[in-house]
Amino acid sequence: MSSVKWFEGNSKEALKLMMERNCAFLVYIKKEDDEFTDAFNDPYVVELLNNQLVLCYEMDPTSQSFTNFKGIFNNVSVPSIYLLEKNNVQQLIIKKENIINTHELELEIKRQILNSVYFTIKCISDTTNDDIQKQKHVQYMTEINKKLQIFNNPTINKSIQKDAEKIKKLNINTKIKIKIPCEKITKVQEFQTKSTLNDVKTFVLNNFHLPEGPMKLIAHRQFVEEDFCQTLDALNLSPSSTIYVHIVPSYQGLSSIRNFQSWLFNIFSFTIMKPYHFFQYHVMNFIMPPPPVQTPRMPNRQEMSQTKTKSTSYKSGSNIYRLNTNESDDDENNTYNGNSTQQL
């Protein structure tokens, strides 16, 4: 027989996966042999819950995850079923003491599970802009309707929505988990549901020593200036939410330091360095004057004519030329006939 595919990791990993998939998150706080066990063995319930649009997590009441869960939600009972989604628009809770029709307890539990899943998927579909995902949501809700008809409940049980509204109104306080990553601070603080987001900001400023700079508050989205005058209920932060506080570093101080350093450098340069180099230049010129620069002299015409005079001489009126060398004074051995290539 098939069974529900429960998430095998811890609660933090389950929450991370739920945020990534933007799906319904069913948390079953189990007690051994409780009244909800048989409902999760029903083939119709198993078929609907084993879907990518629903993430099922079975929580042990003795685990640390349950301790953390109780720190966020009020009056957690065992056993119980919670239907959550990342936008935190609505939280549906199924408890045995809230079930009126005790004569058909198992059947009524199945109906409430399917109705809660239906309403959670509808909330997710209303907040998404992805048409393909919306179509998947419509098909899935249609399948839930068919299963509800089998359970003799042909229409969506509107009492679930009414009960959810009642629960929301009863929660006059809202638990806000404040996380400041830059200071590694985590604190859970209760505010009135009608408190504004600005009250949360004031609480942070008054109770934590934070670096200077603009503050950003982020939950399911980053809040803008207009959100700070709205209530926690209007911002879908009730009955519980986590708000991340990020401080944008201020560079004004650093800029002022750099400007001051630049000013000091300019003062030092103009009052000390430039006069020093000026004085050094003149002292060095006085002690070690530079060598005189000689301008190149242009040769006169007489010198130019002398350089052009050839070293060879000849006897006029004859074709006999004489070679002037220093090796020998013999005129015969140093003459040649200009009309012949033979030596005389």
URMOZI-V155642 format. One record per backbone hydrogen bond with DSSP energy under -0.5 kcal/mol. NH is the residue of the N-H (numbers start at 1). CO is the residue of the C=O. E is the energy in kcal/mol with one decimal. If there is no record, write none. Layout:
NH_CO_E ; NH_CO_E
This chain:
4_40_-0.5 ; 6_4_-1.2 ; 7_56_-3.1 ; 14_10_-2.1 ; 15_11_-2.6 ; 16_12_-2.2 ; 17_13_-2.3 ; 18_14_-2.4 ; 19_15_-2.2 ; 20_16_-2.0 ; 21_17_-2.6 ; 22_18_-1.7 ; 23_18_-1.1 ; 24_53_-2.7 ; 25_84_-3.0 ; 26_24_-0.6 ; 26_55_-2.6 ; 27_25_-0.6 ; 27_82_-2.8 ; 28_26_-0.6 ; 28_57_-2.8 ; 29_27_-0.7 ; 29_80_-2.4 ; 30_28_-1.0 ; 30_59_-1.7 ; 34_31_-1.4 ; 37_34_-0.9 ; 40_36_-1.3 ; 40_37_-0.6 ; 41_38_-1.2 ; 42_39_-1.0 ; 46_42_-2.8 ; 47_43_-2.3 ; 48_44_-1.7 ; 49_45_-2.4 ; 50_46_-2.0 ; 51_49_-2.1 ; 54_51_-1.9 ; 55_24_-3.1 ; 56_54_-0.5 ; 57_26_-3.0 ; 59_28_-2.7 ; 59_57_-0.6 ; 61_30_-0.7 ; 63_60_-2.0 ; 67_63_-1.3 ; 68_64_-2.4 ; 69_65_-2.2 ; 70_66_-2.5 ; 71_67_-1.0 ; 72_68_-0.6 ; 72_69_-1.2 ; 73_69_-2.5 ; 79_29_-0.7 ; 80_29_-1.3 ; 81_94_-2.0 ; 82_27_-2.6 ; 83_92_-2.8 ; 84_25_-2.6 ; 84_82_-0.6 ; 88_85_-1.7 ; 92_83_-1.9 ; 94_81_-3.0 ; 95_93_-0.6 ; 98_95_-0.9 ; 99_96_-1.5 ; 100_98_-0.6 ; 102_100_-1.9 ; 104_101_-0.5 ; 105_102_-0.9 ; 108_104_-2.8 ; 109_105_-2.2 ; 110_106_-1.9 ; 111_107_-2.2 ; 112_108_-2.4 ; 113_109_-2.3 ; 114_110_-2.3 ; 115_111_-3.0 ; 116_112_-2.5 ; 117_113_-2.3 ; 118_114_-2.5 ; 119_115_-2.5 ; 120_116_-2.2 ; 121_117_-2.5 ; 122_118_-2.1 ; 123_119_-1.9 ; 124_120_-2.0 ; 125_121_-2.6 ; 126_122_-2.0 ; 127_123_-0.7 ; 127_124_-0.8 ; 128_125_-0.8 ; 131_129_-0.8 ; 134_130_-2.3 ; 135_131_-2.1 ; 136_132_-1.7 ; 137_133_-2.1 ; 138_134_-2.4 ; 139_135_-2.2 ; 140_136_-2.4 ; 141_137_-2.6 ; 142_138_-1.9 ; 143_139_-1.8 ; 144_140_-1.9 ; 145_141_-2.0 ; 146_142_-1.8 ; 147_143_-2.0 ; 148_144_-2.4 ; 149_145_-1.7 ; 150_146_-1.3 ; 151_147_-1.5 ; 152_149_-1.4 ; 153_148_-2.7 ; 158_156_-0.9 ; 160_157_-1.3 ; 161_157_-0.5 ; 162_158_-1.9 ; 163_159_-3.0 ; 164_160_-2.2 ; 165_161_-2.2 ; 166_162_-2.2 ; 167_163_-2.6 ; 168_164_-2.1 ; 169_165_-2.2 ; 170_166_-2.3 ; 171_167_-1.3 ; 172_170_-1.8 ; 174_191_-4.0 ; 175_239_-2.7 ; 176_174_-0.6 ; 176_189_-2.9 ; 177_175_-0.5 ; 177_241_-2.9 ; 178_176_-0.8 ; 178_187_-3.8 ; 179_177_-0.6 ; 179_243_-2.5 ; 180_185_-3.0 ; 181_179_-0.6 ; 183_180_-1.2 ; 184_180_-0.8 ; 184_181_-0.7 ; 185_180_-1.9 ; 187_178_-2.5 ; 189_176_-2.8 ; 189_187_-0.5 ; 191_174_-2.8 ; 193_172_-3.1 ; 195_192_-2.3 ; 197_227_-0.5 ; 197_230_-1.8 ; 198_228_-1.9 ; 199_196_-0.7 ; 200_196_-1.0 ; 201_197_-2.0 ; 202_198_-2.6 ; 203_199_-2.1 ; 204_200_-2.1 ; 205_201_-2.3 ; 206_202_-2.1 ; 207_203_-1.5 ; 208_204_-1.6 ; 210_208_-0.9 ; 216_246_-3.1 ; 218_244_-2.4 ; 219_221_-2.4 ; 223_217_-2.5 ; 227_224_-1.4 ; 228_224_-0.6 ; 228_225_-0.9 ; 229_226_-0.7 ; 230_227_-1.6 ; 232_195_-2.4 ; 233_193_-1.5 ; 235_231_-1.5 ; 236_233_-1.6 ; 237_232_-2.9 ; 238_232_-0.6 ; 241_175_-2.0 ; 243_177_-2.7 ; 244_218_-3.5 ; 245_179_-3.0 ; 246_216_-2.8 ; 246_244_-0.6 ; 248_214_-3.1 ; 248_246_-0.5 ; 249_247_-0.6 ; 250_212_-0.9 ; 251_249_-0.5 ; 255_251_-2.3 ; 256_252_-2.4 ; 257_253_-2.1 ; 258_254_-2.2 ; 259_255_-2.4 ; 260_256_-2.4 ; 261_257_-2.5 ; 262_258_-2.3 ; 263_259_-2.2 ; 264_260_-2.5 ; 265_261_-2.2 ; 266_262_-2.1 ; 267_263_-2.3 ; 268_264_-2.6 ; 269_265_-2.4 ; 270_266_-2.5 ; 271_267_-2.4 ; 272_268_-1.7 ; 273_268_-1.9 ; 274_269_-2.5 ; 276_272_-2.1 ; 277_273_-2.4 ; 278_274_-2.2 ; 279_275_-2.6 ; 280_276_-2.7 ; 281_277_-2.0 ; 282_278_-1.6 ; 283_279_-2.3 ; 284_280_-2.2 ; 285_281_-1.6 ; 286_282_-1.7 ; 287_283_-2.4 ; 288_284_-2.5 ; 289_287_-0.5 ; 294_292_-0.7 ; 304_300_-2.0 ; 305_301_-2.4 ; 306_302_-2.1 ; 307_303_-1.9 ; 308_304_-0.8 ; 309_305_-0.7 ; 309_306_-0.7 ; 313_322_-0.6 ; 315_320_-0.8 ; 316_314_-0.5 ; 318_315_-1.1 ; 321_319_-0.6 ; 321_336_-1.1 ; 322_313_-0.8 ; 323_334_-1.6 ; 324_322_-0.6 ; 325_323_-0.9 ; 331_329_-0.7 ; 335_332_-1.1 ; 336_321_-0.9 ; 337_342_-0.7 ; 338_319_-1.4 ; 340_337_-1.5 ; 344_335_-0.7
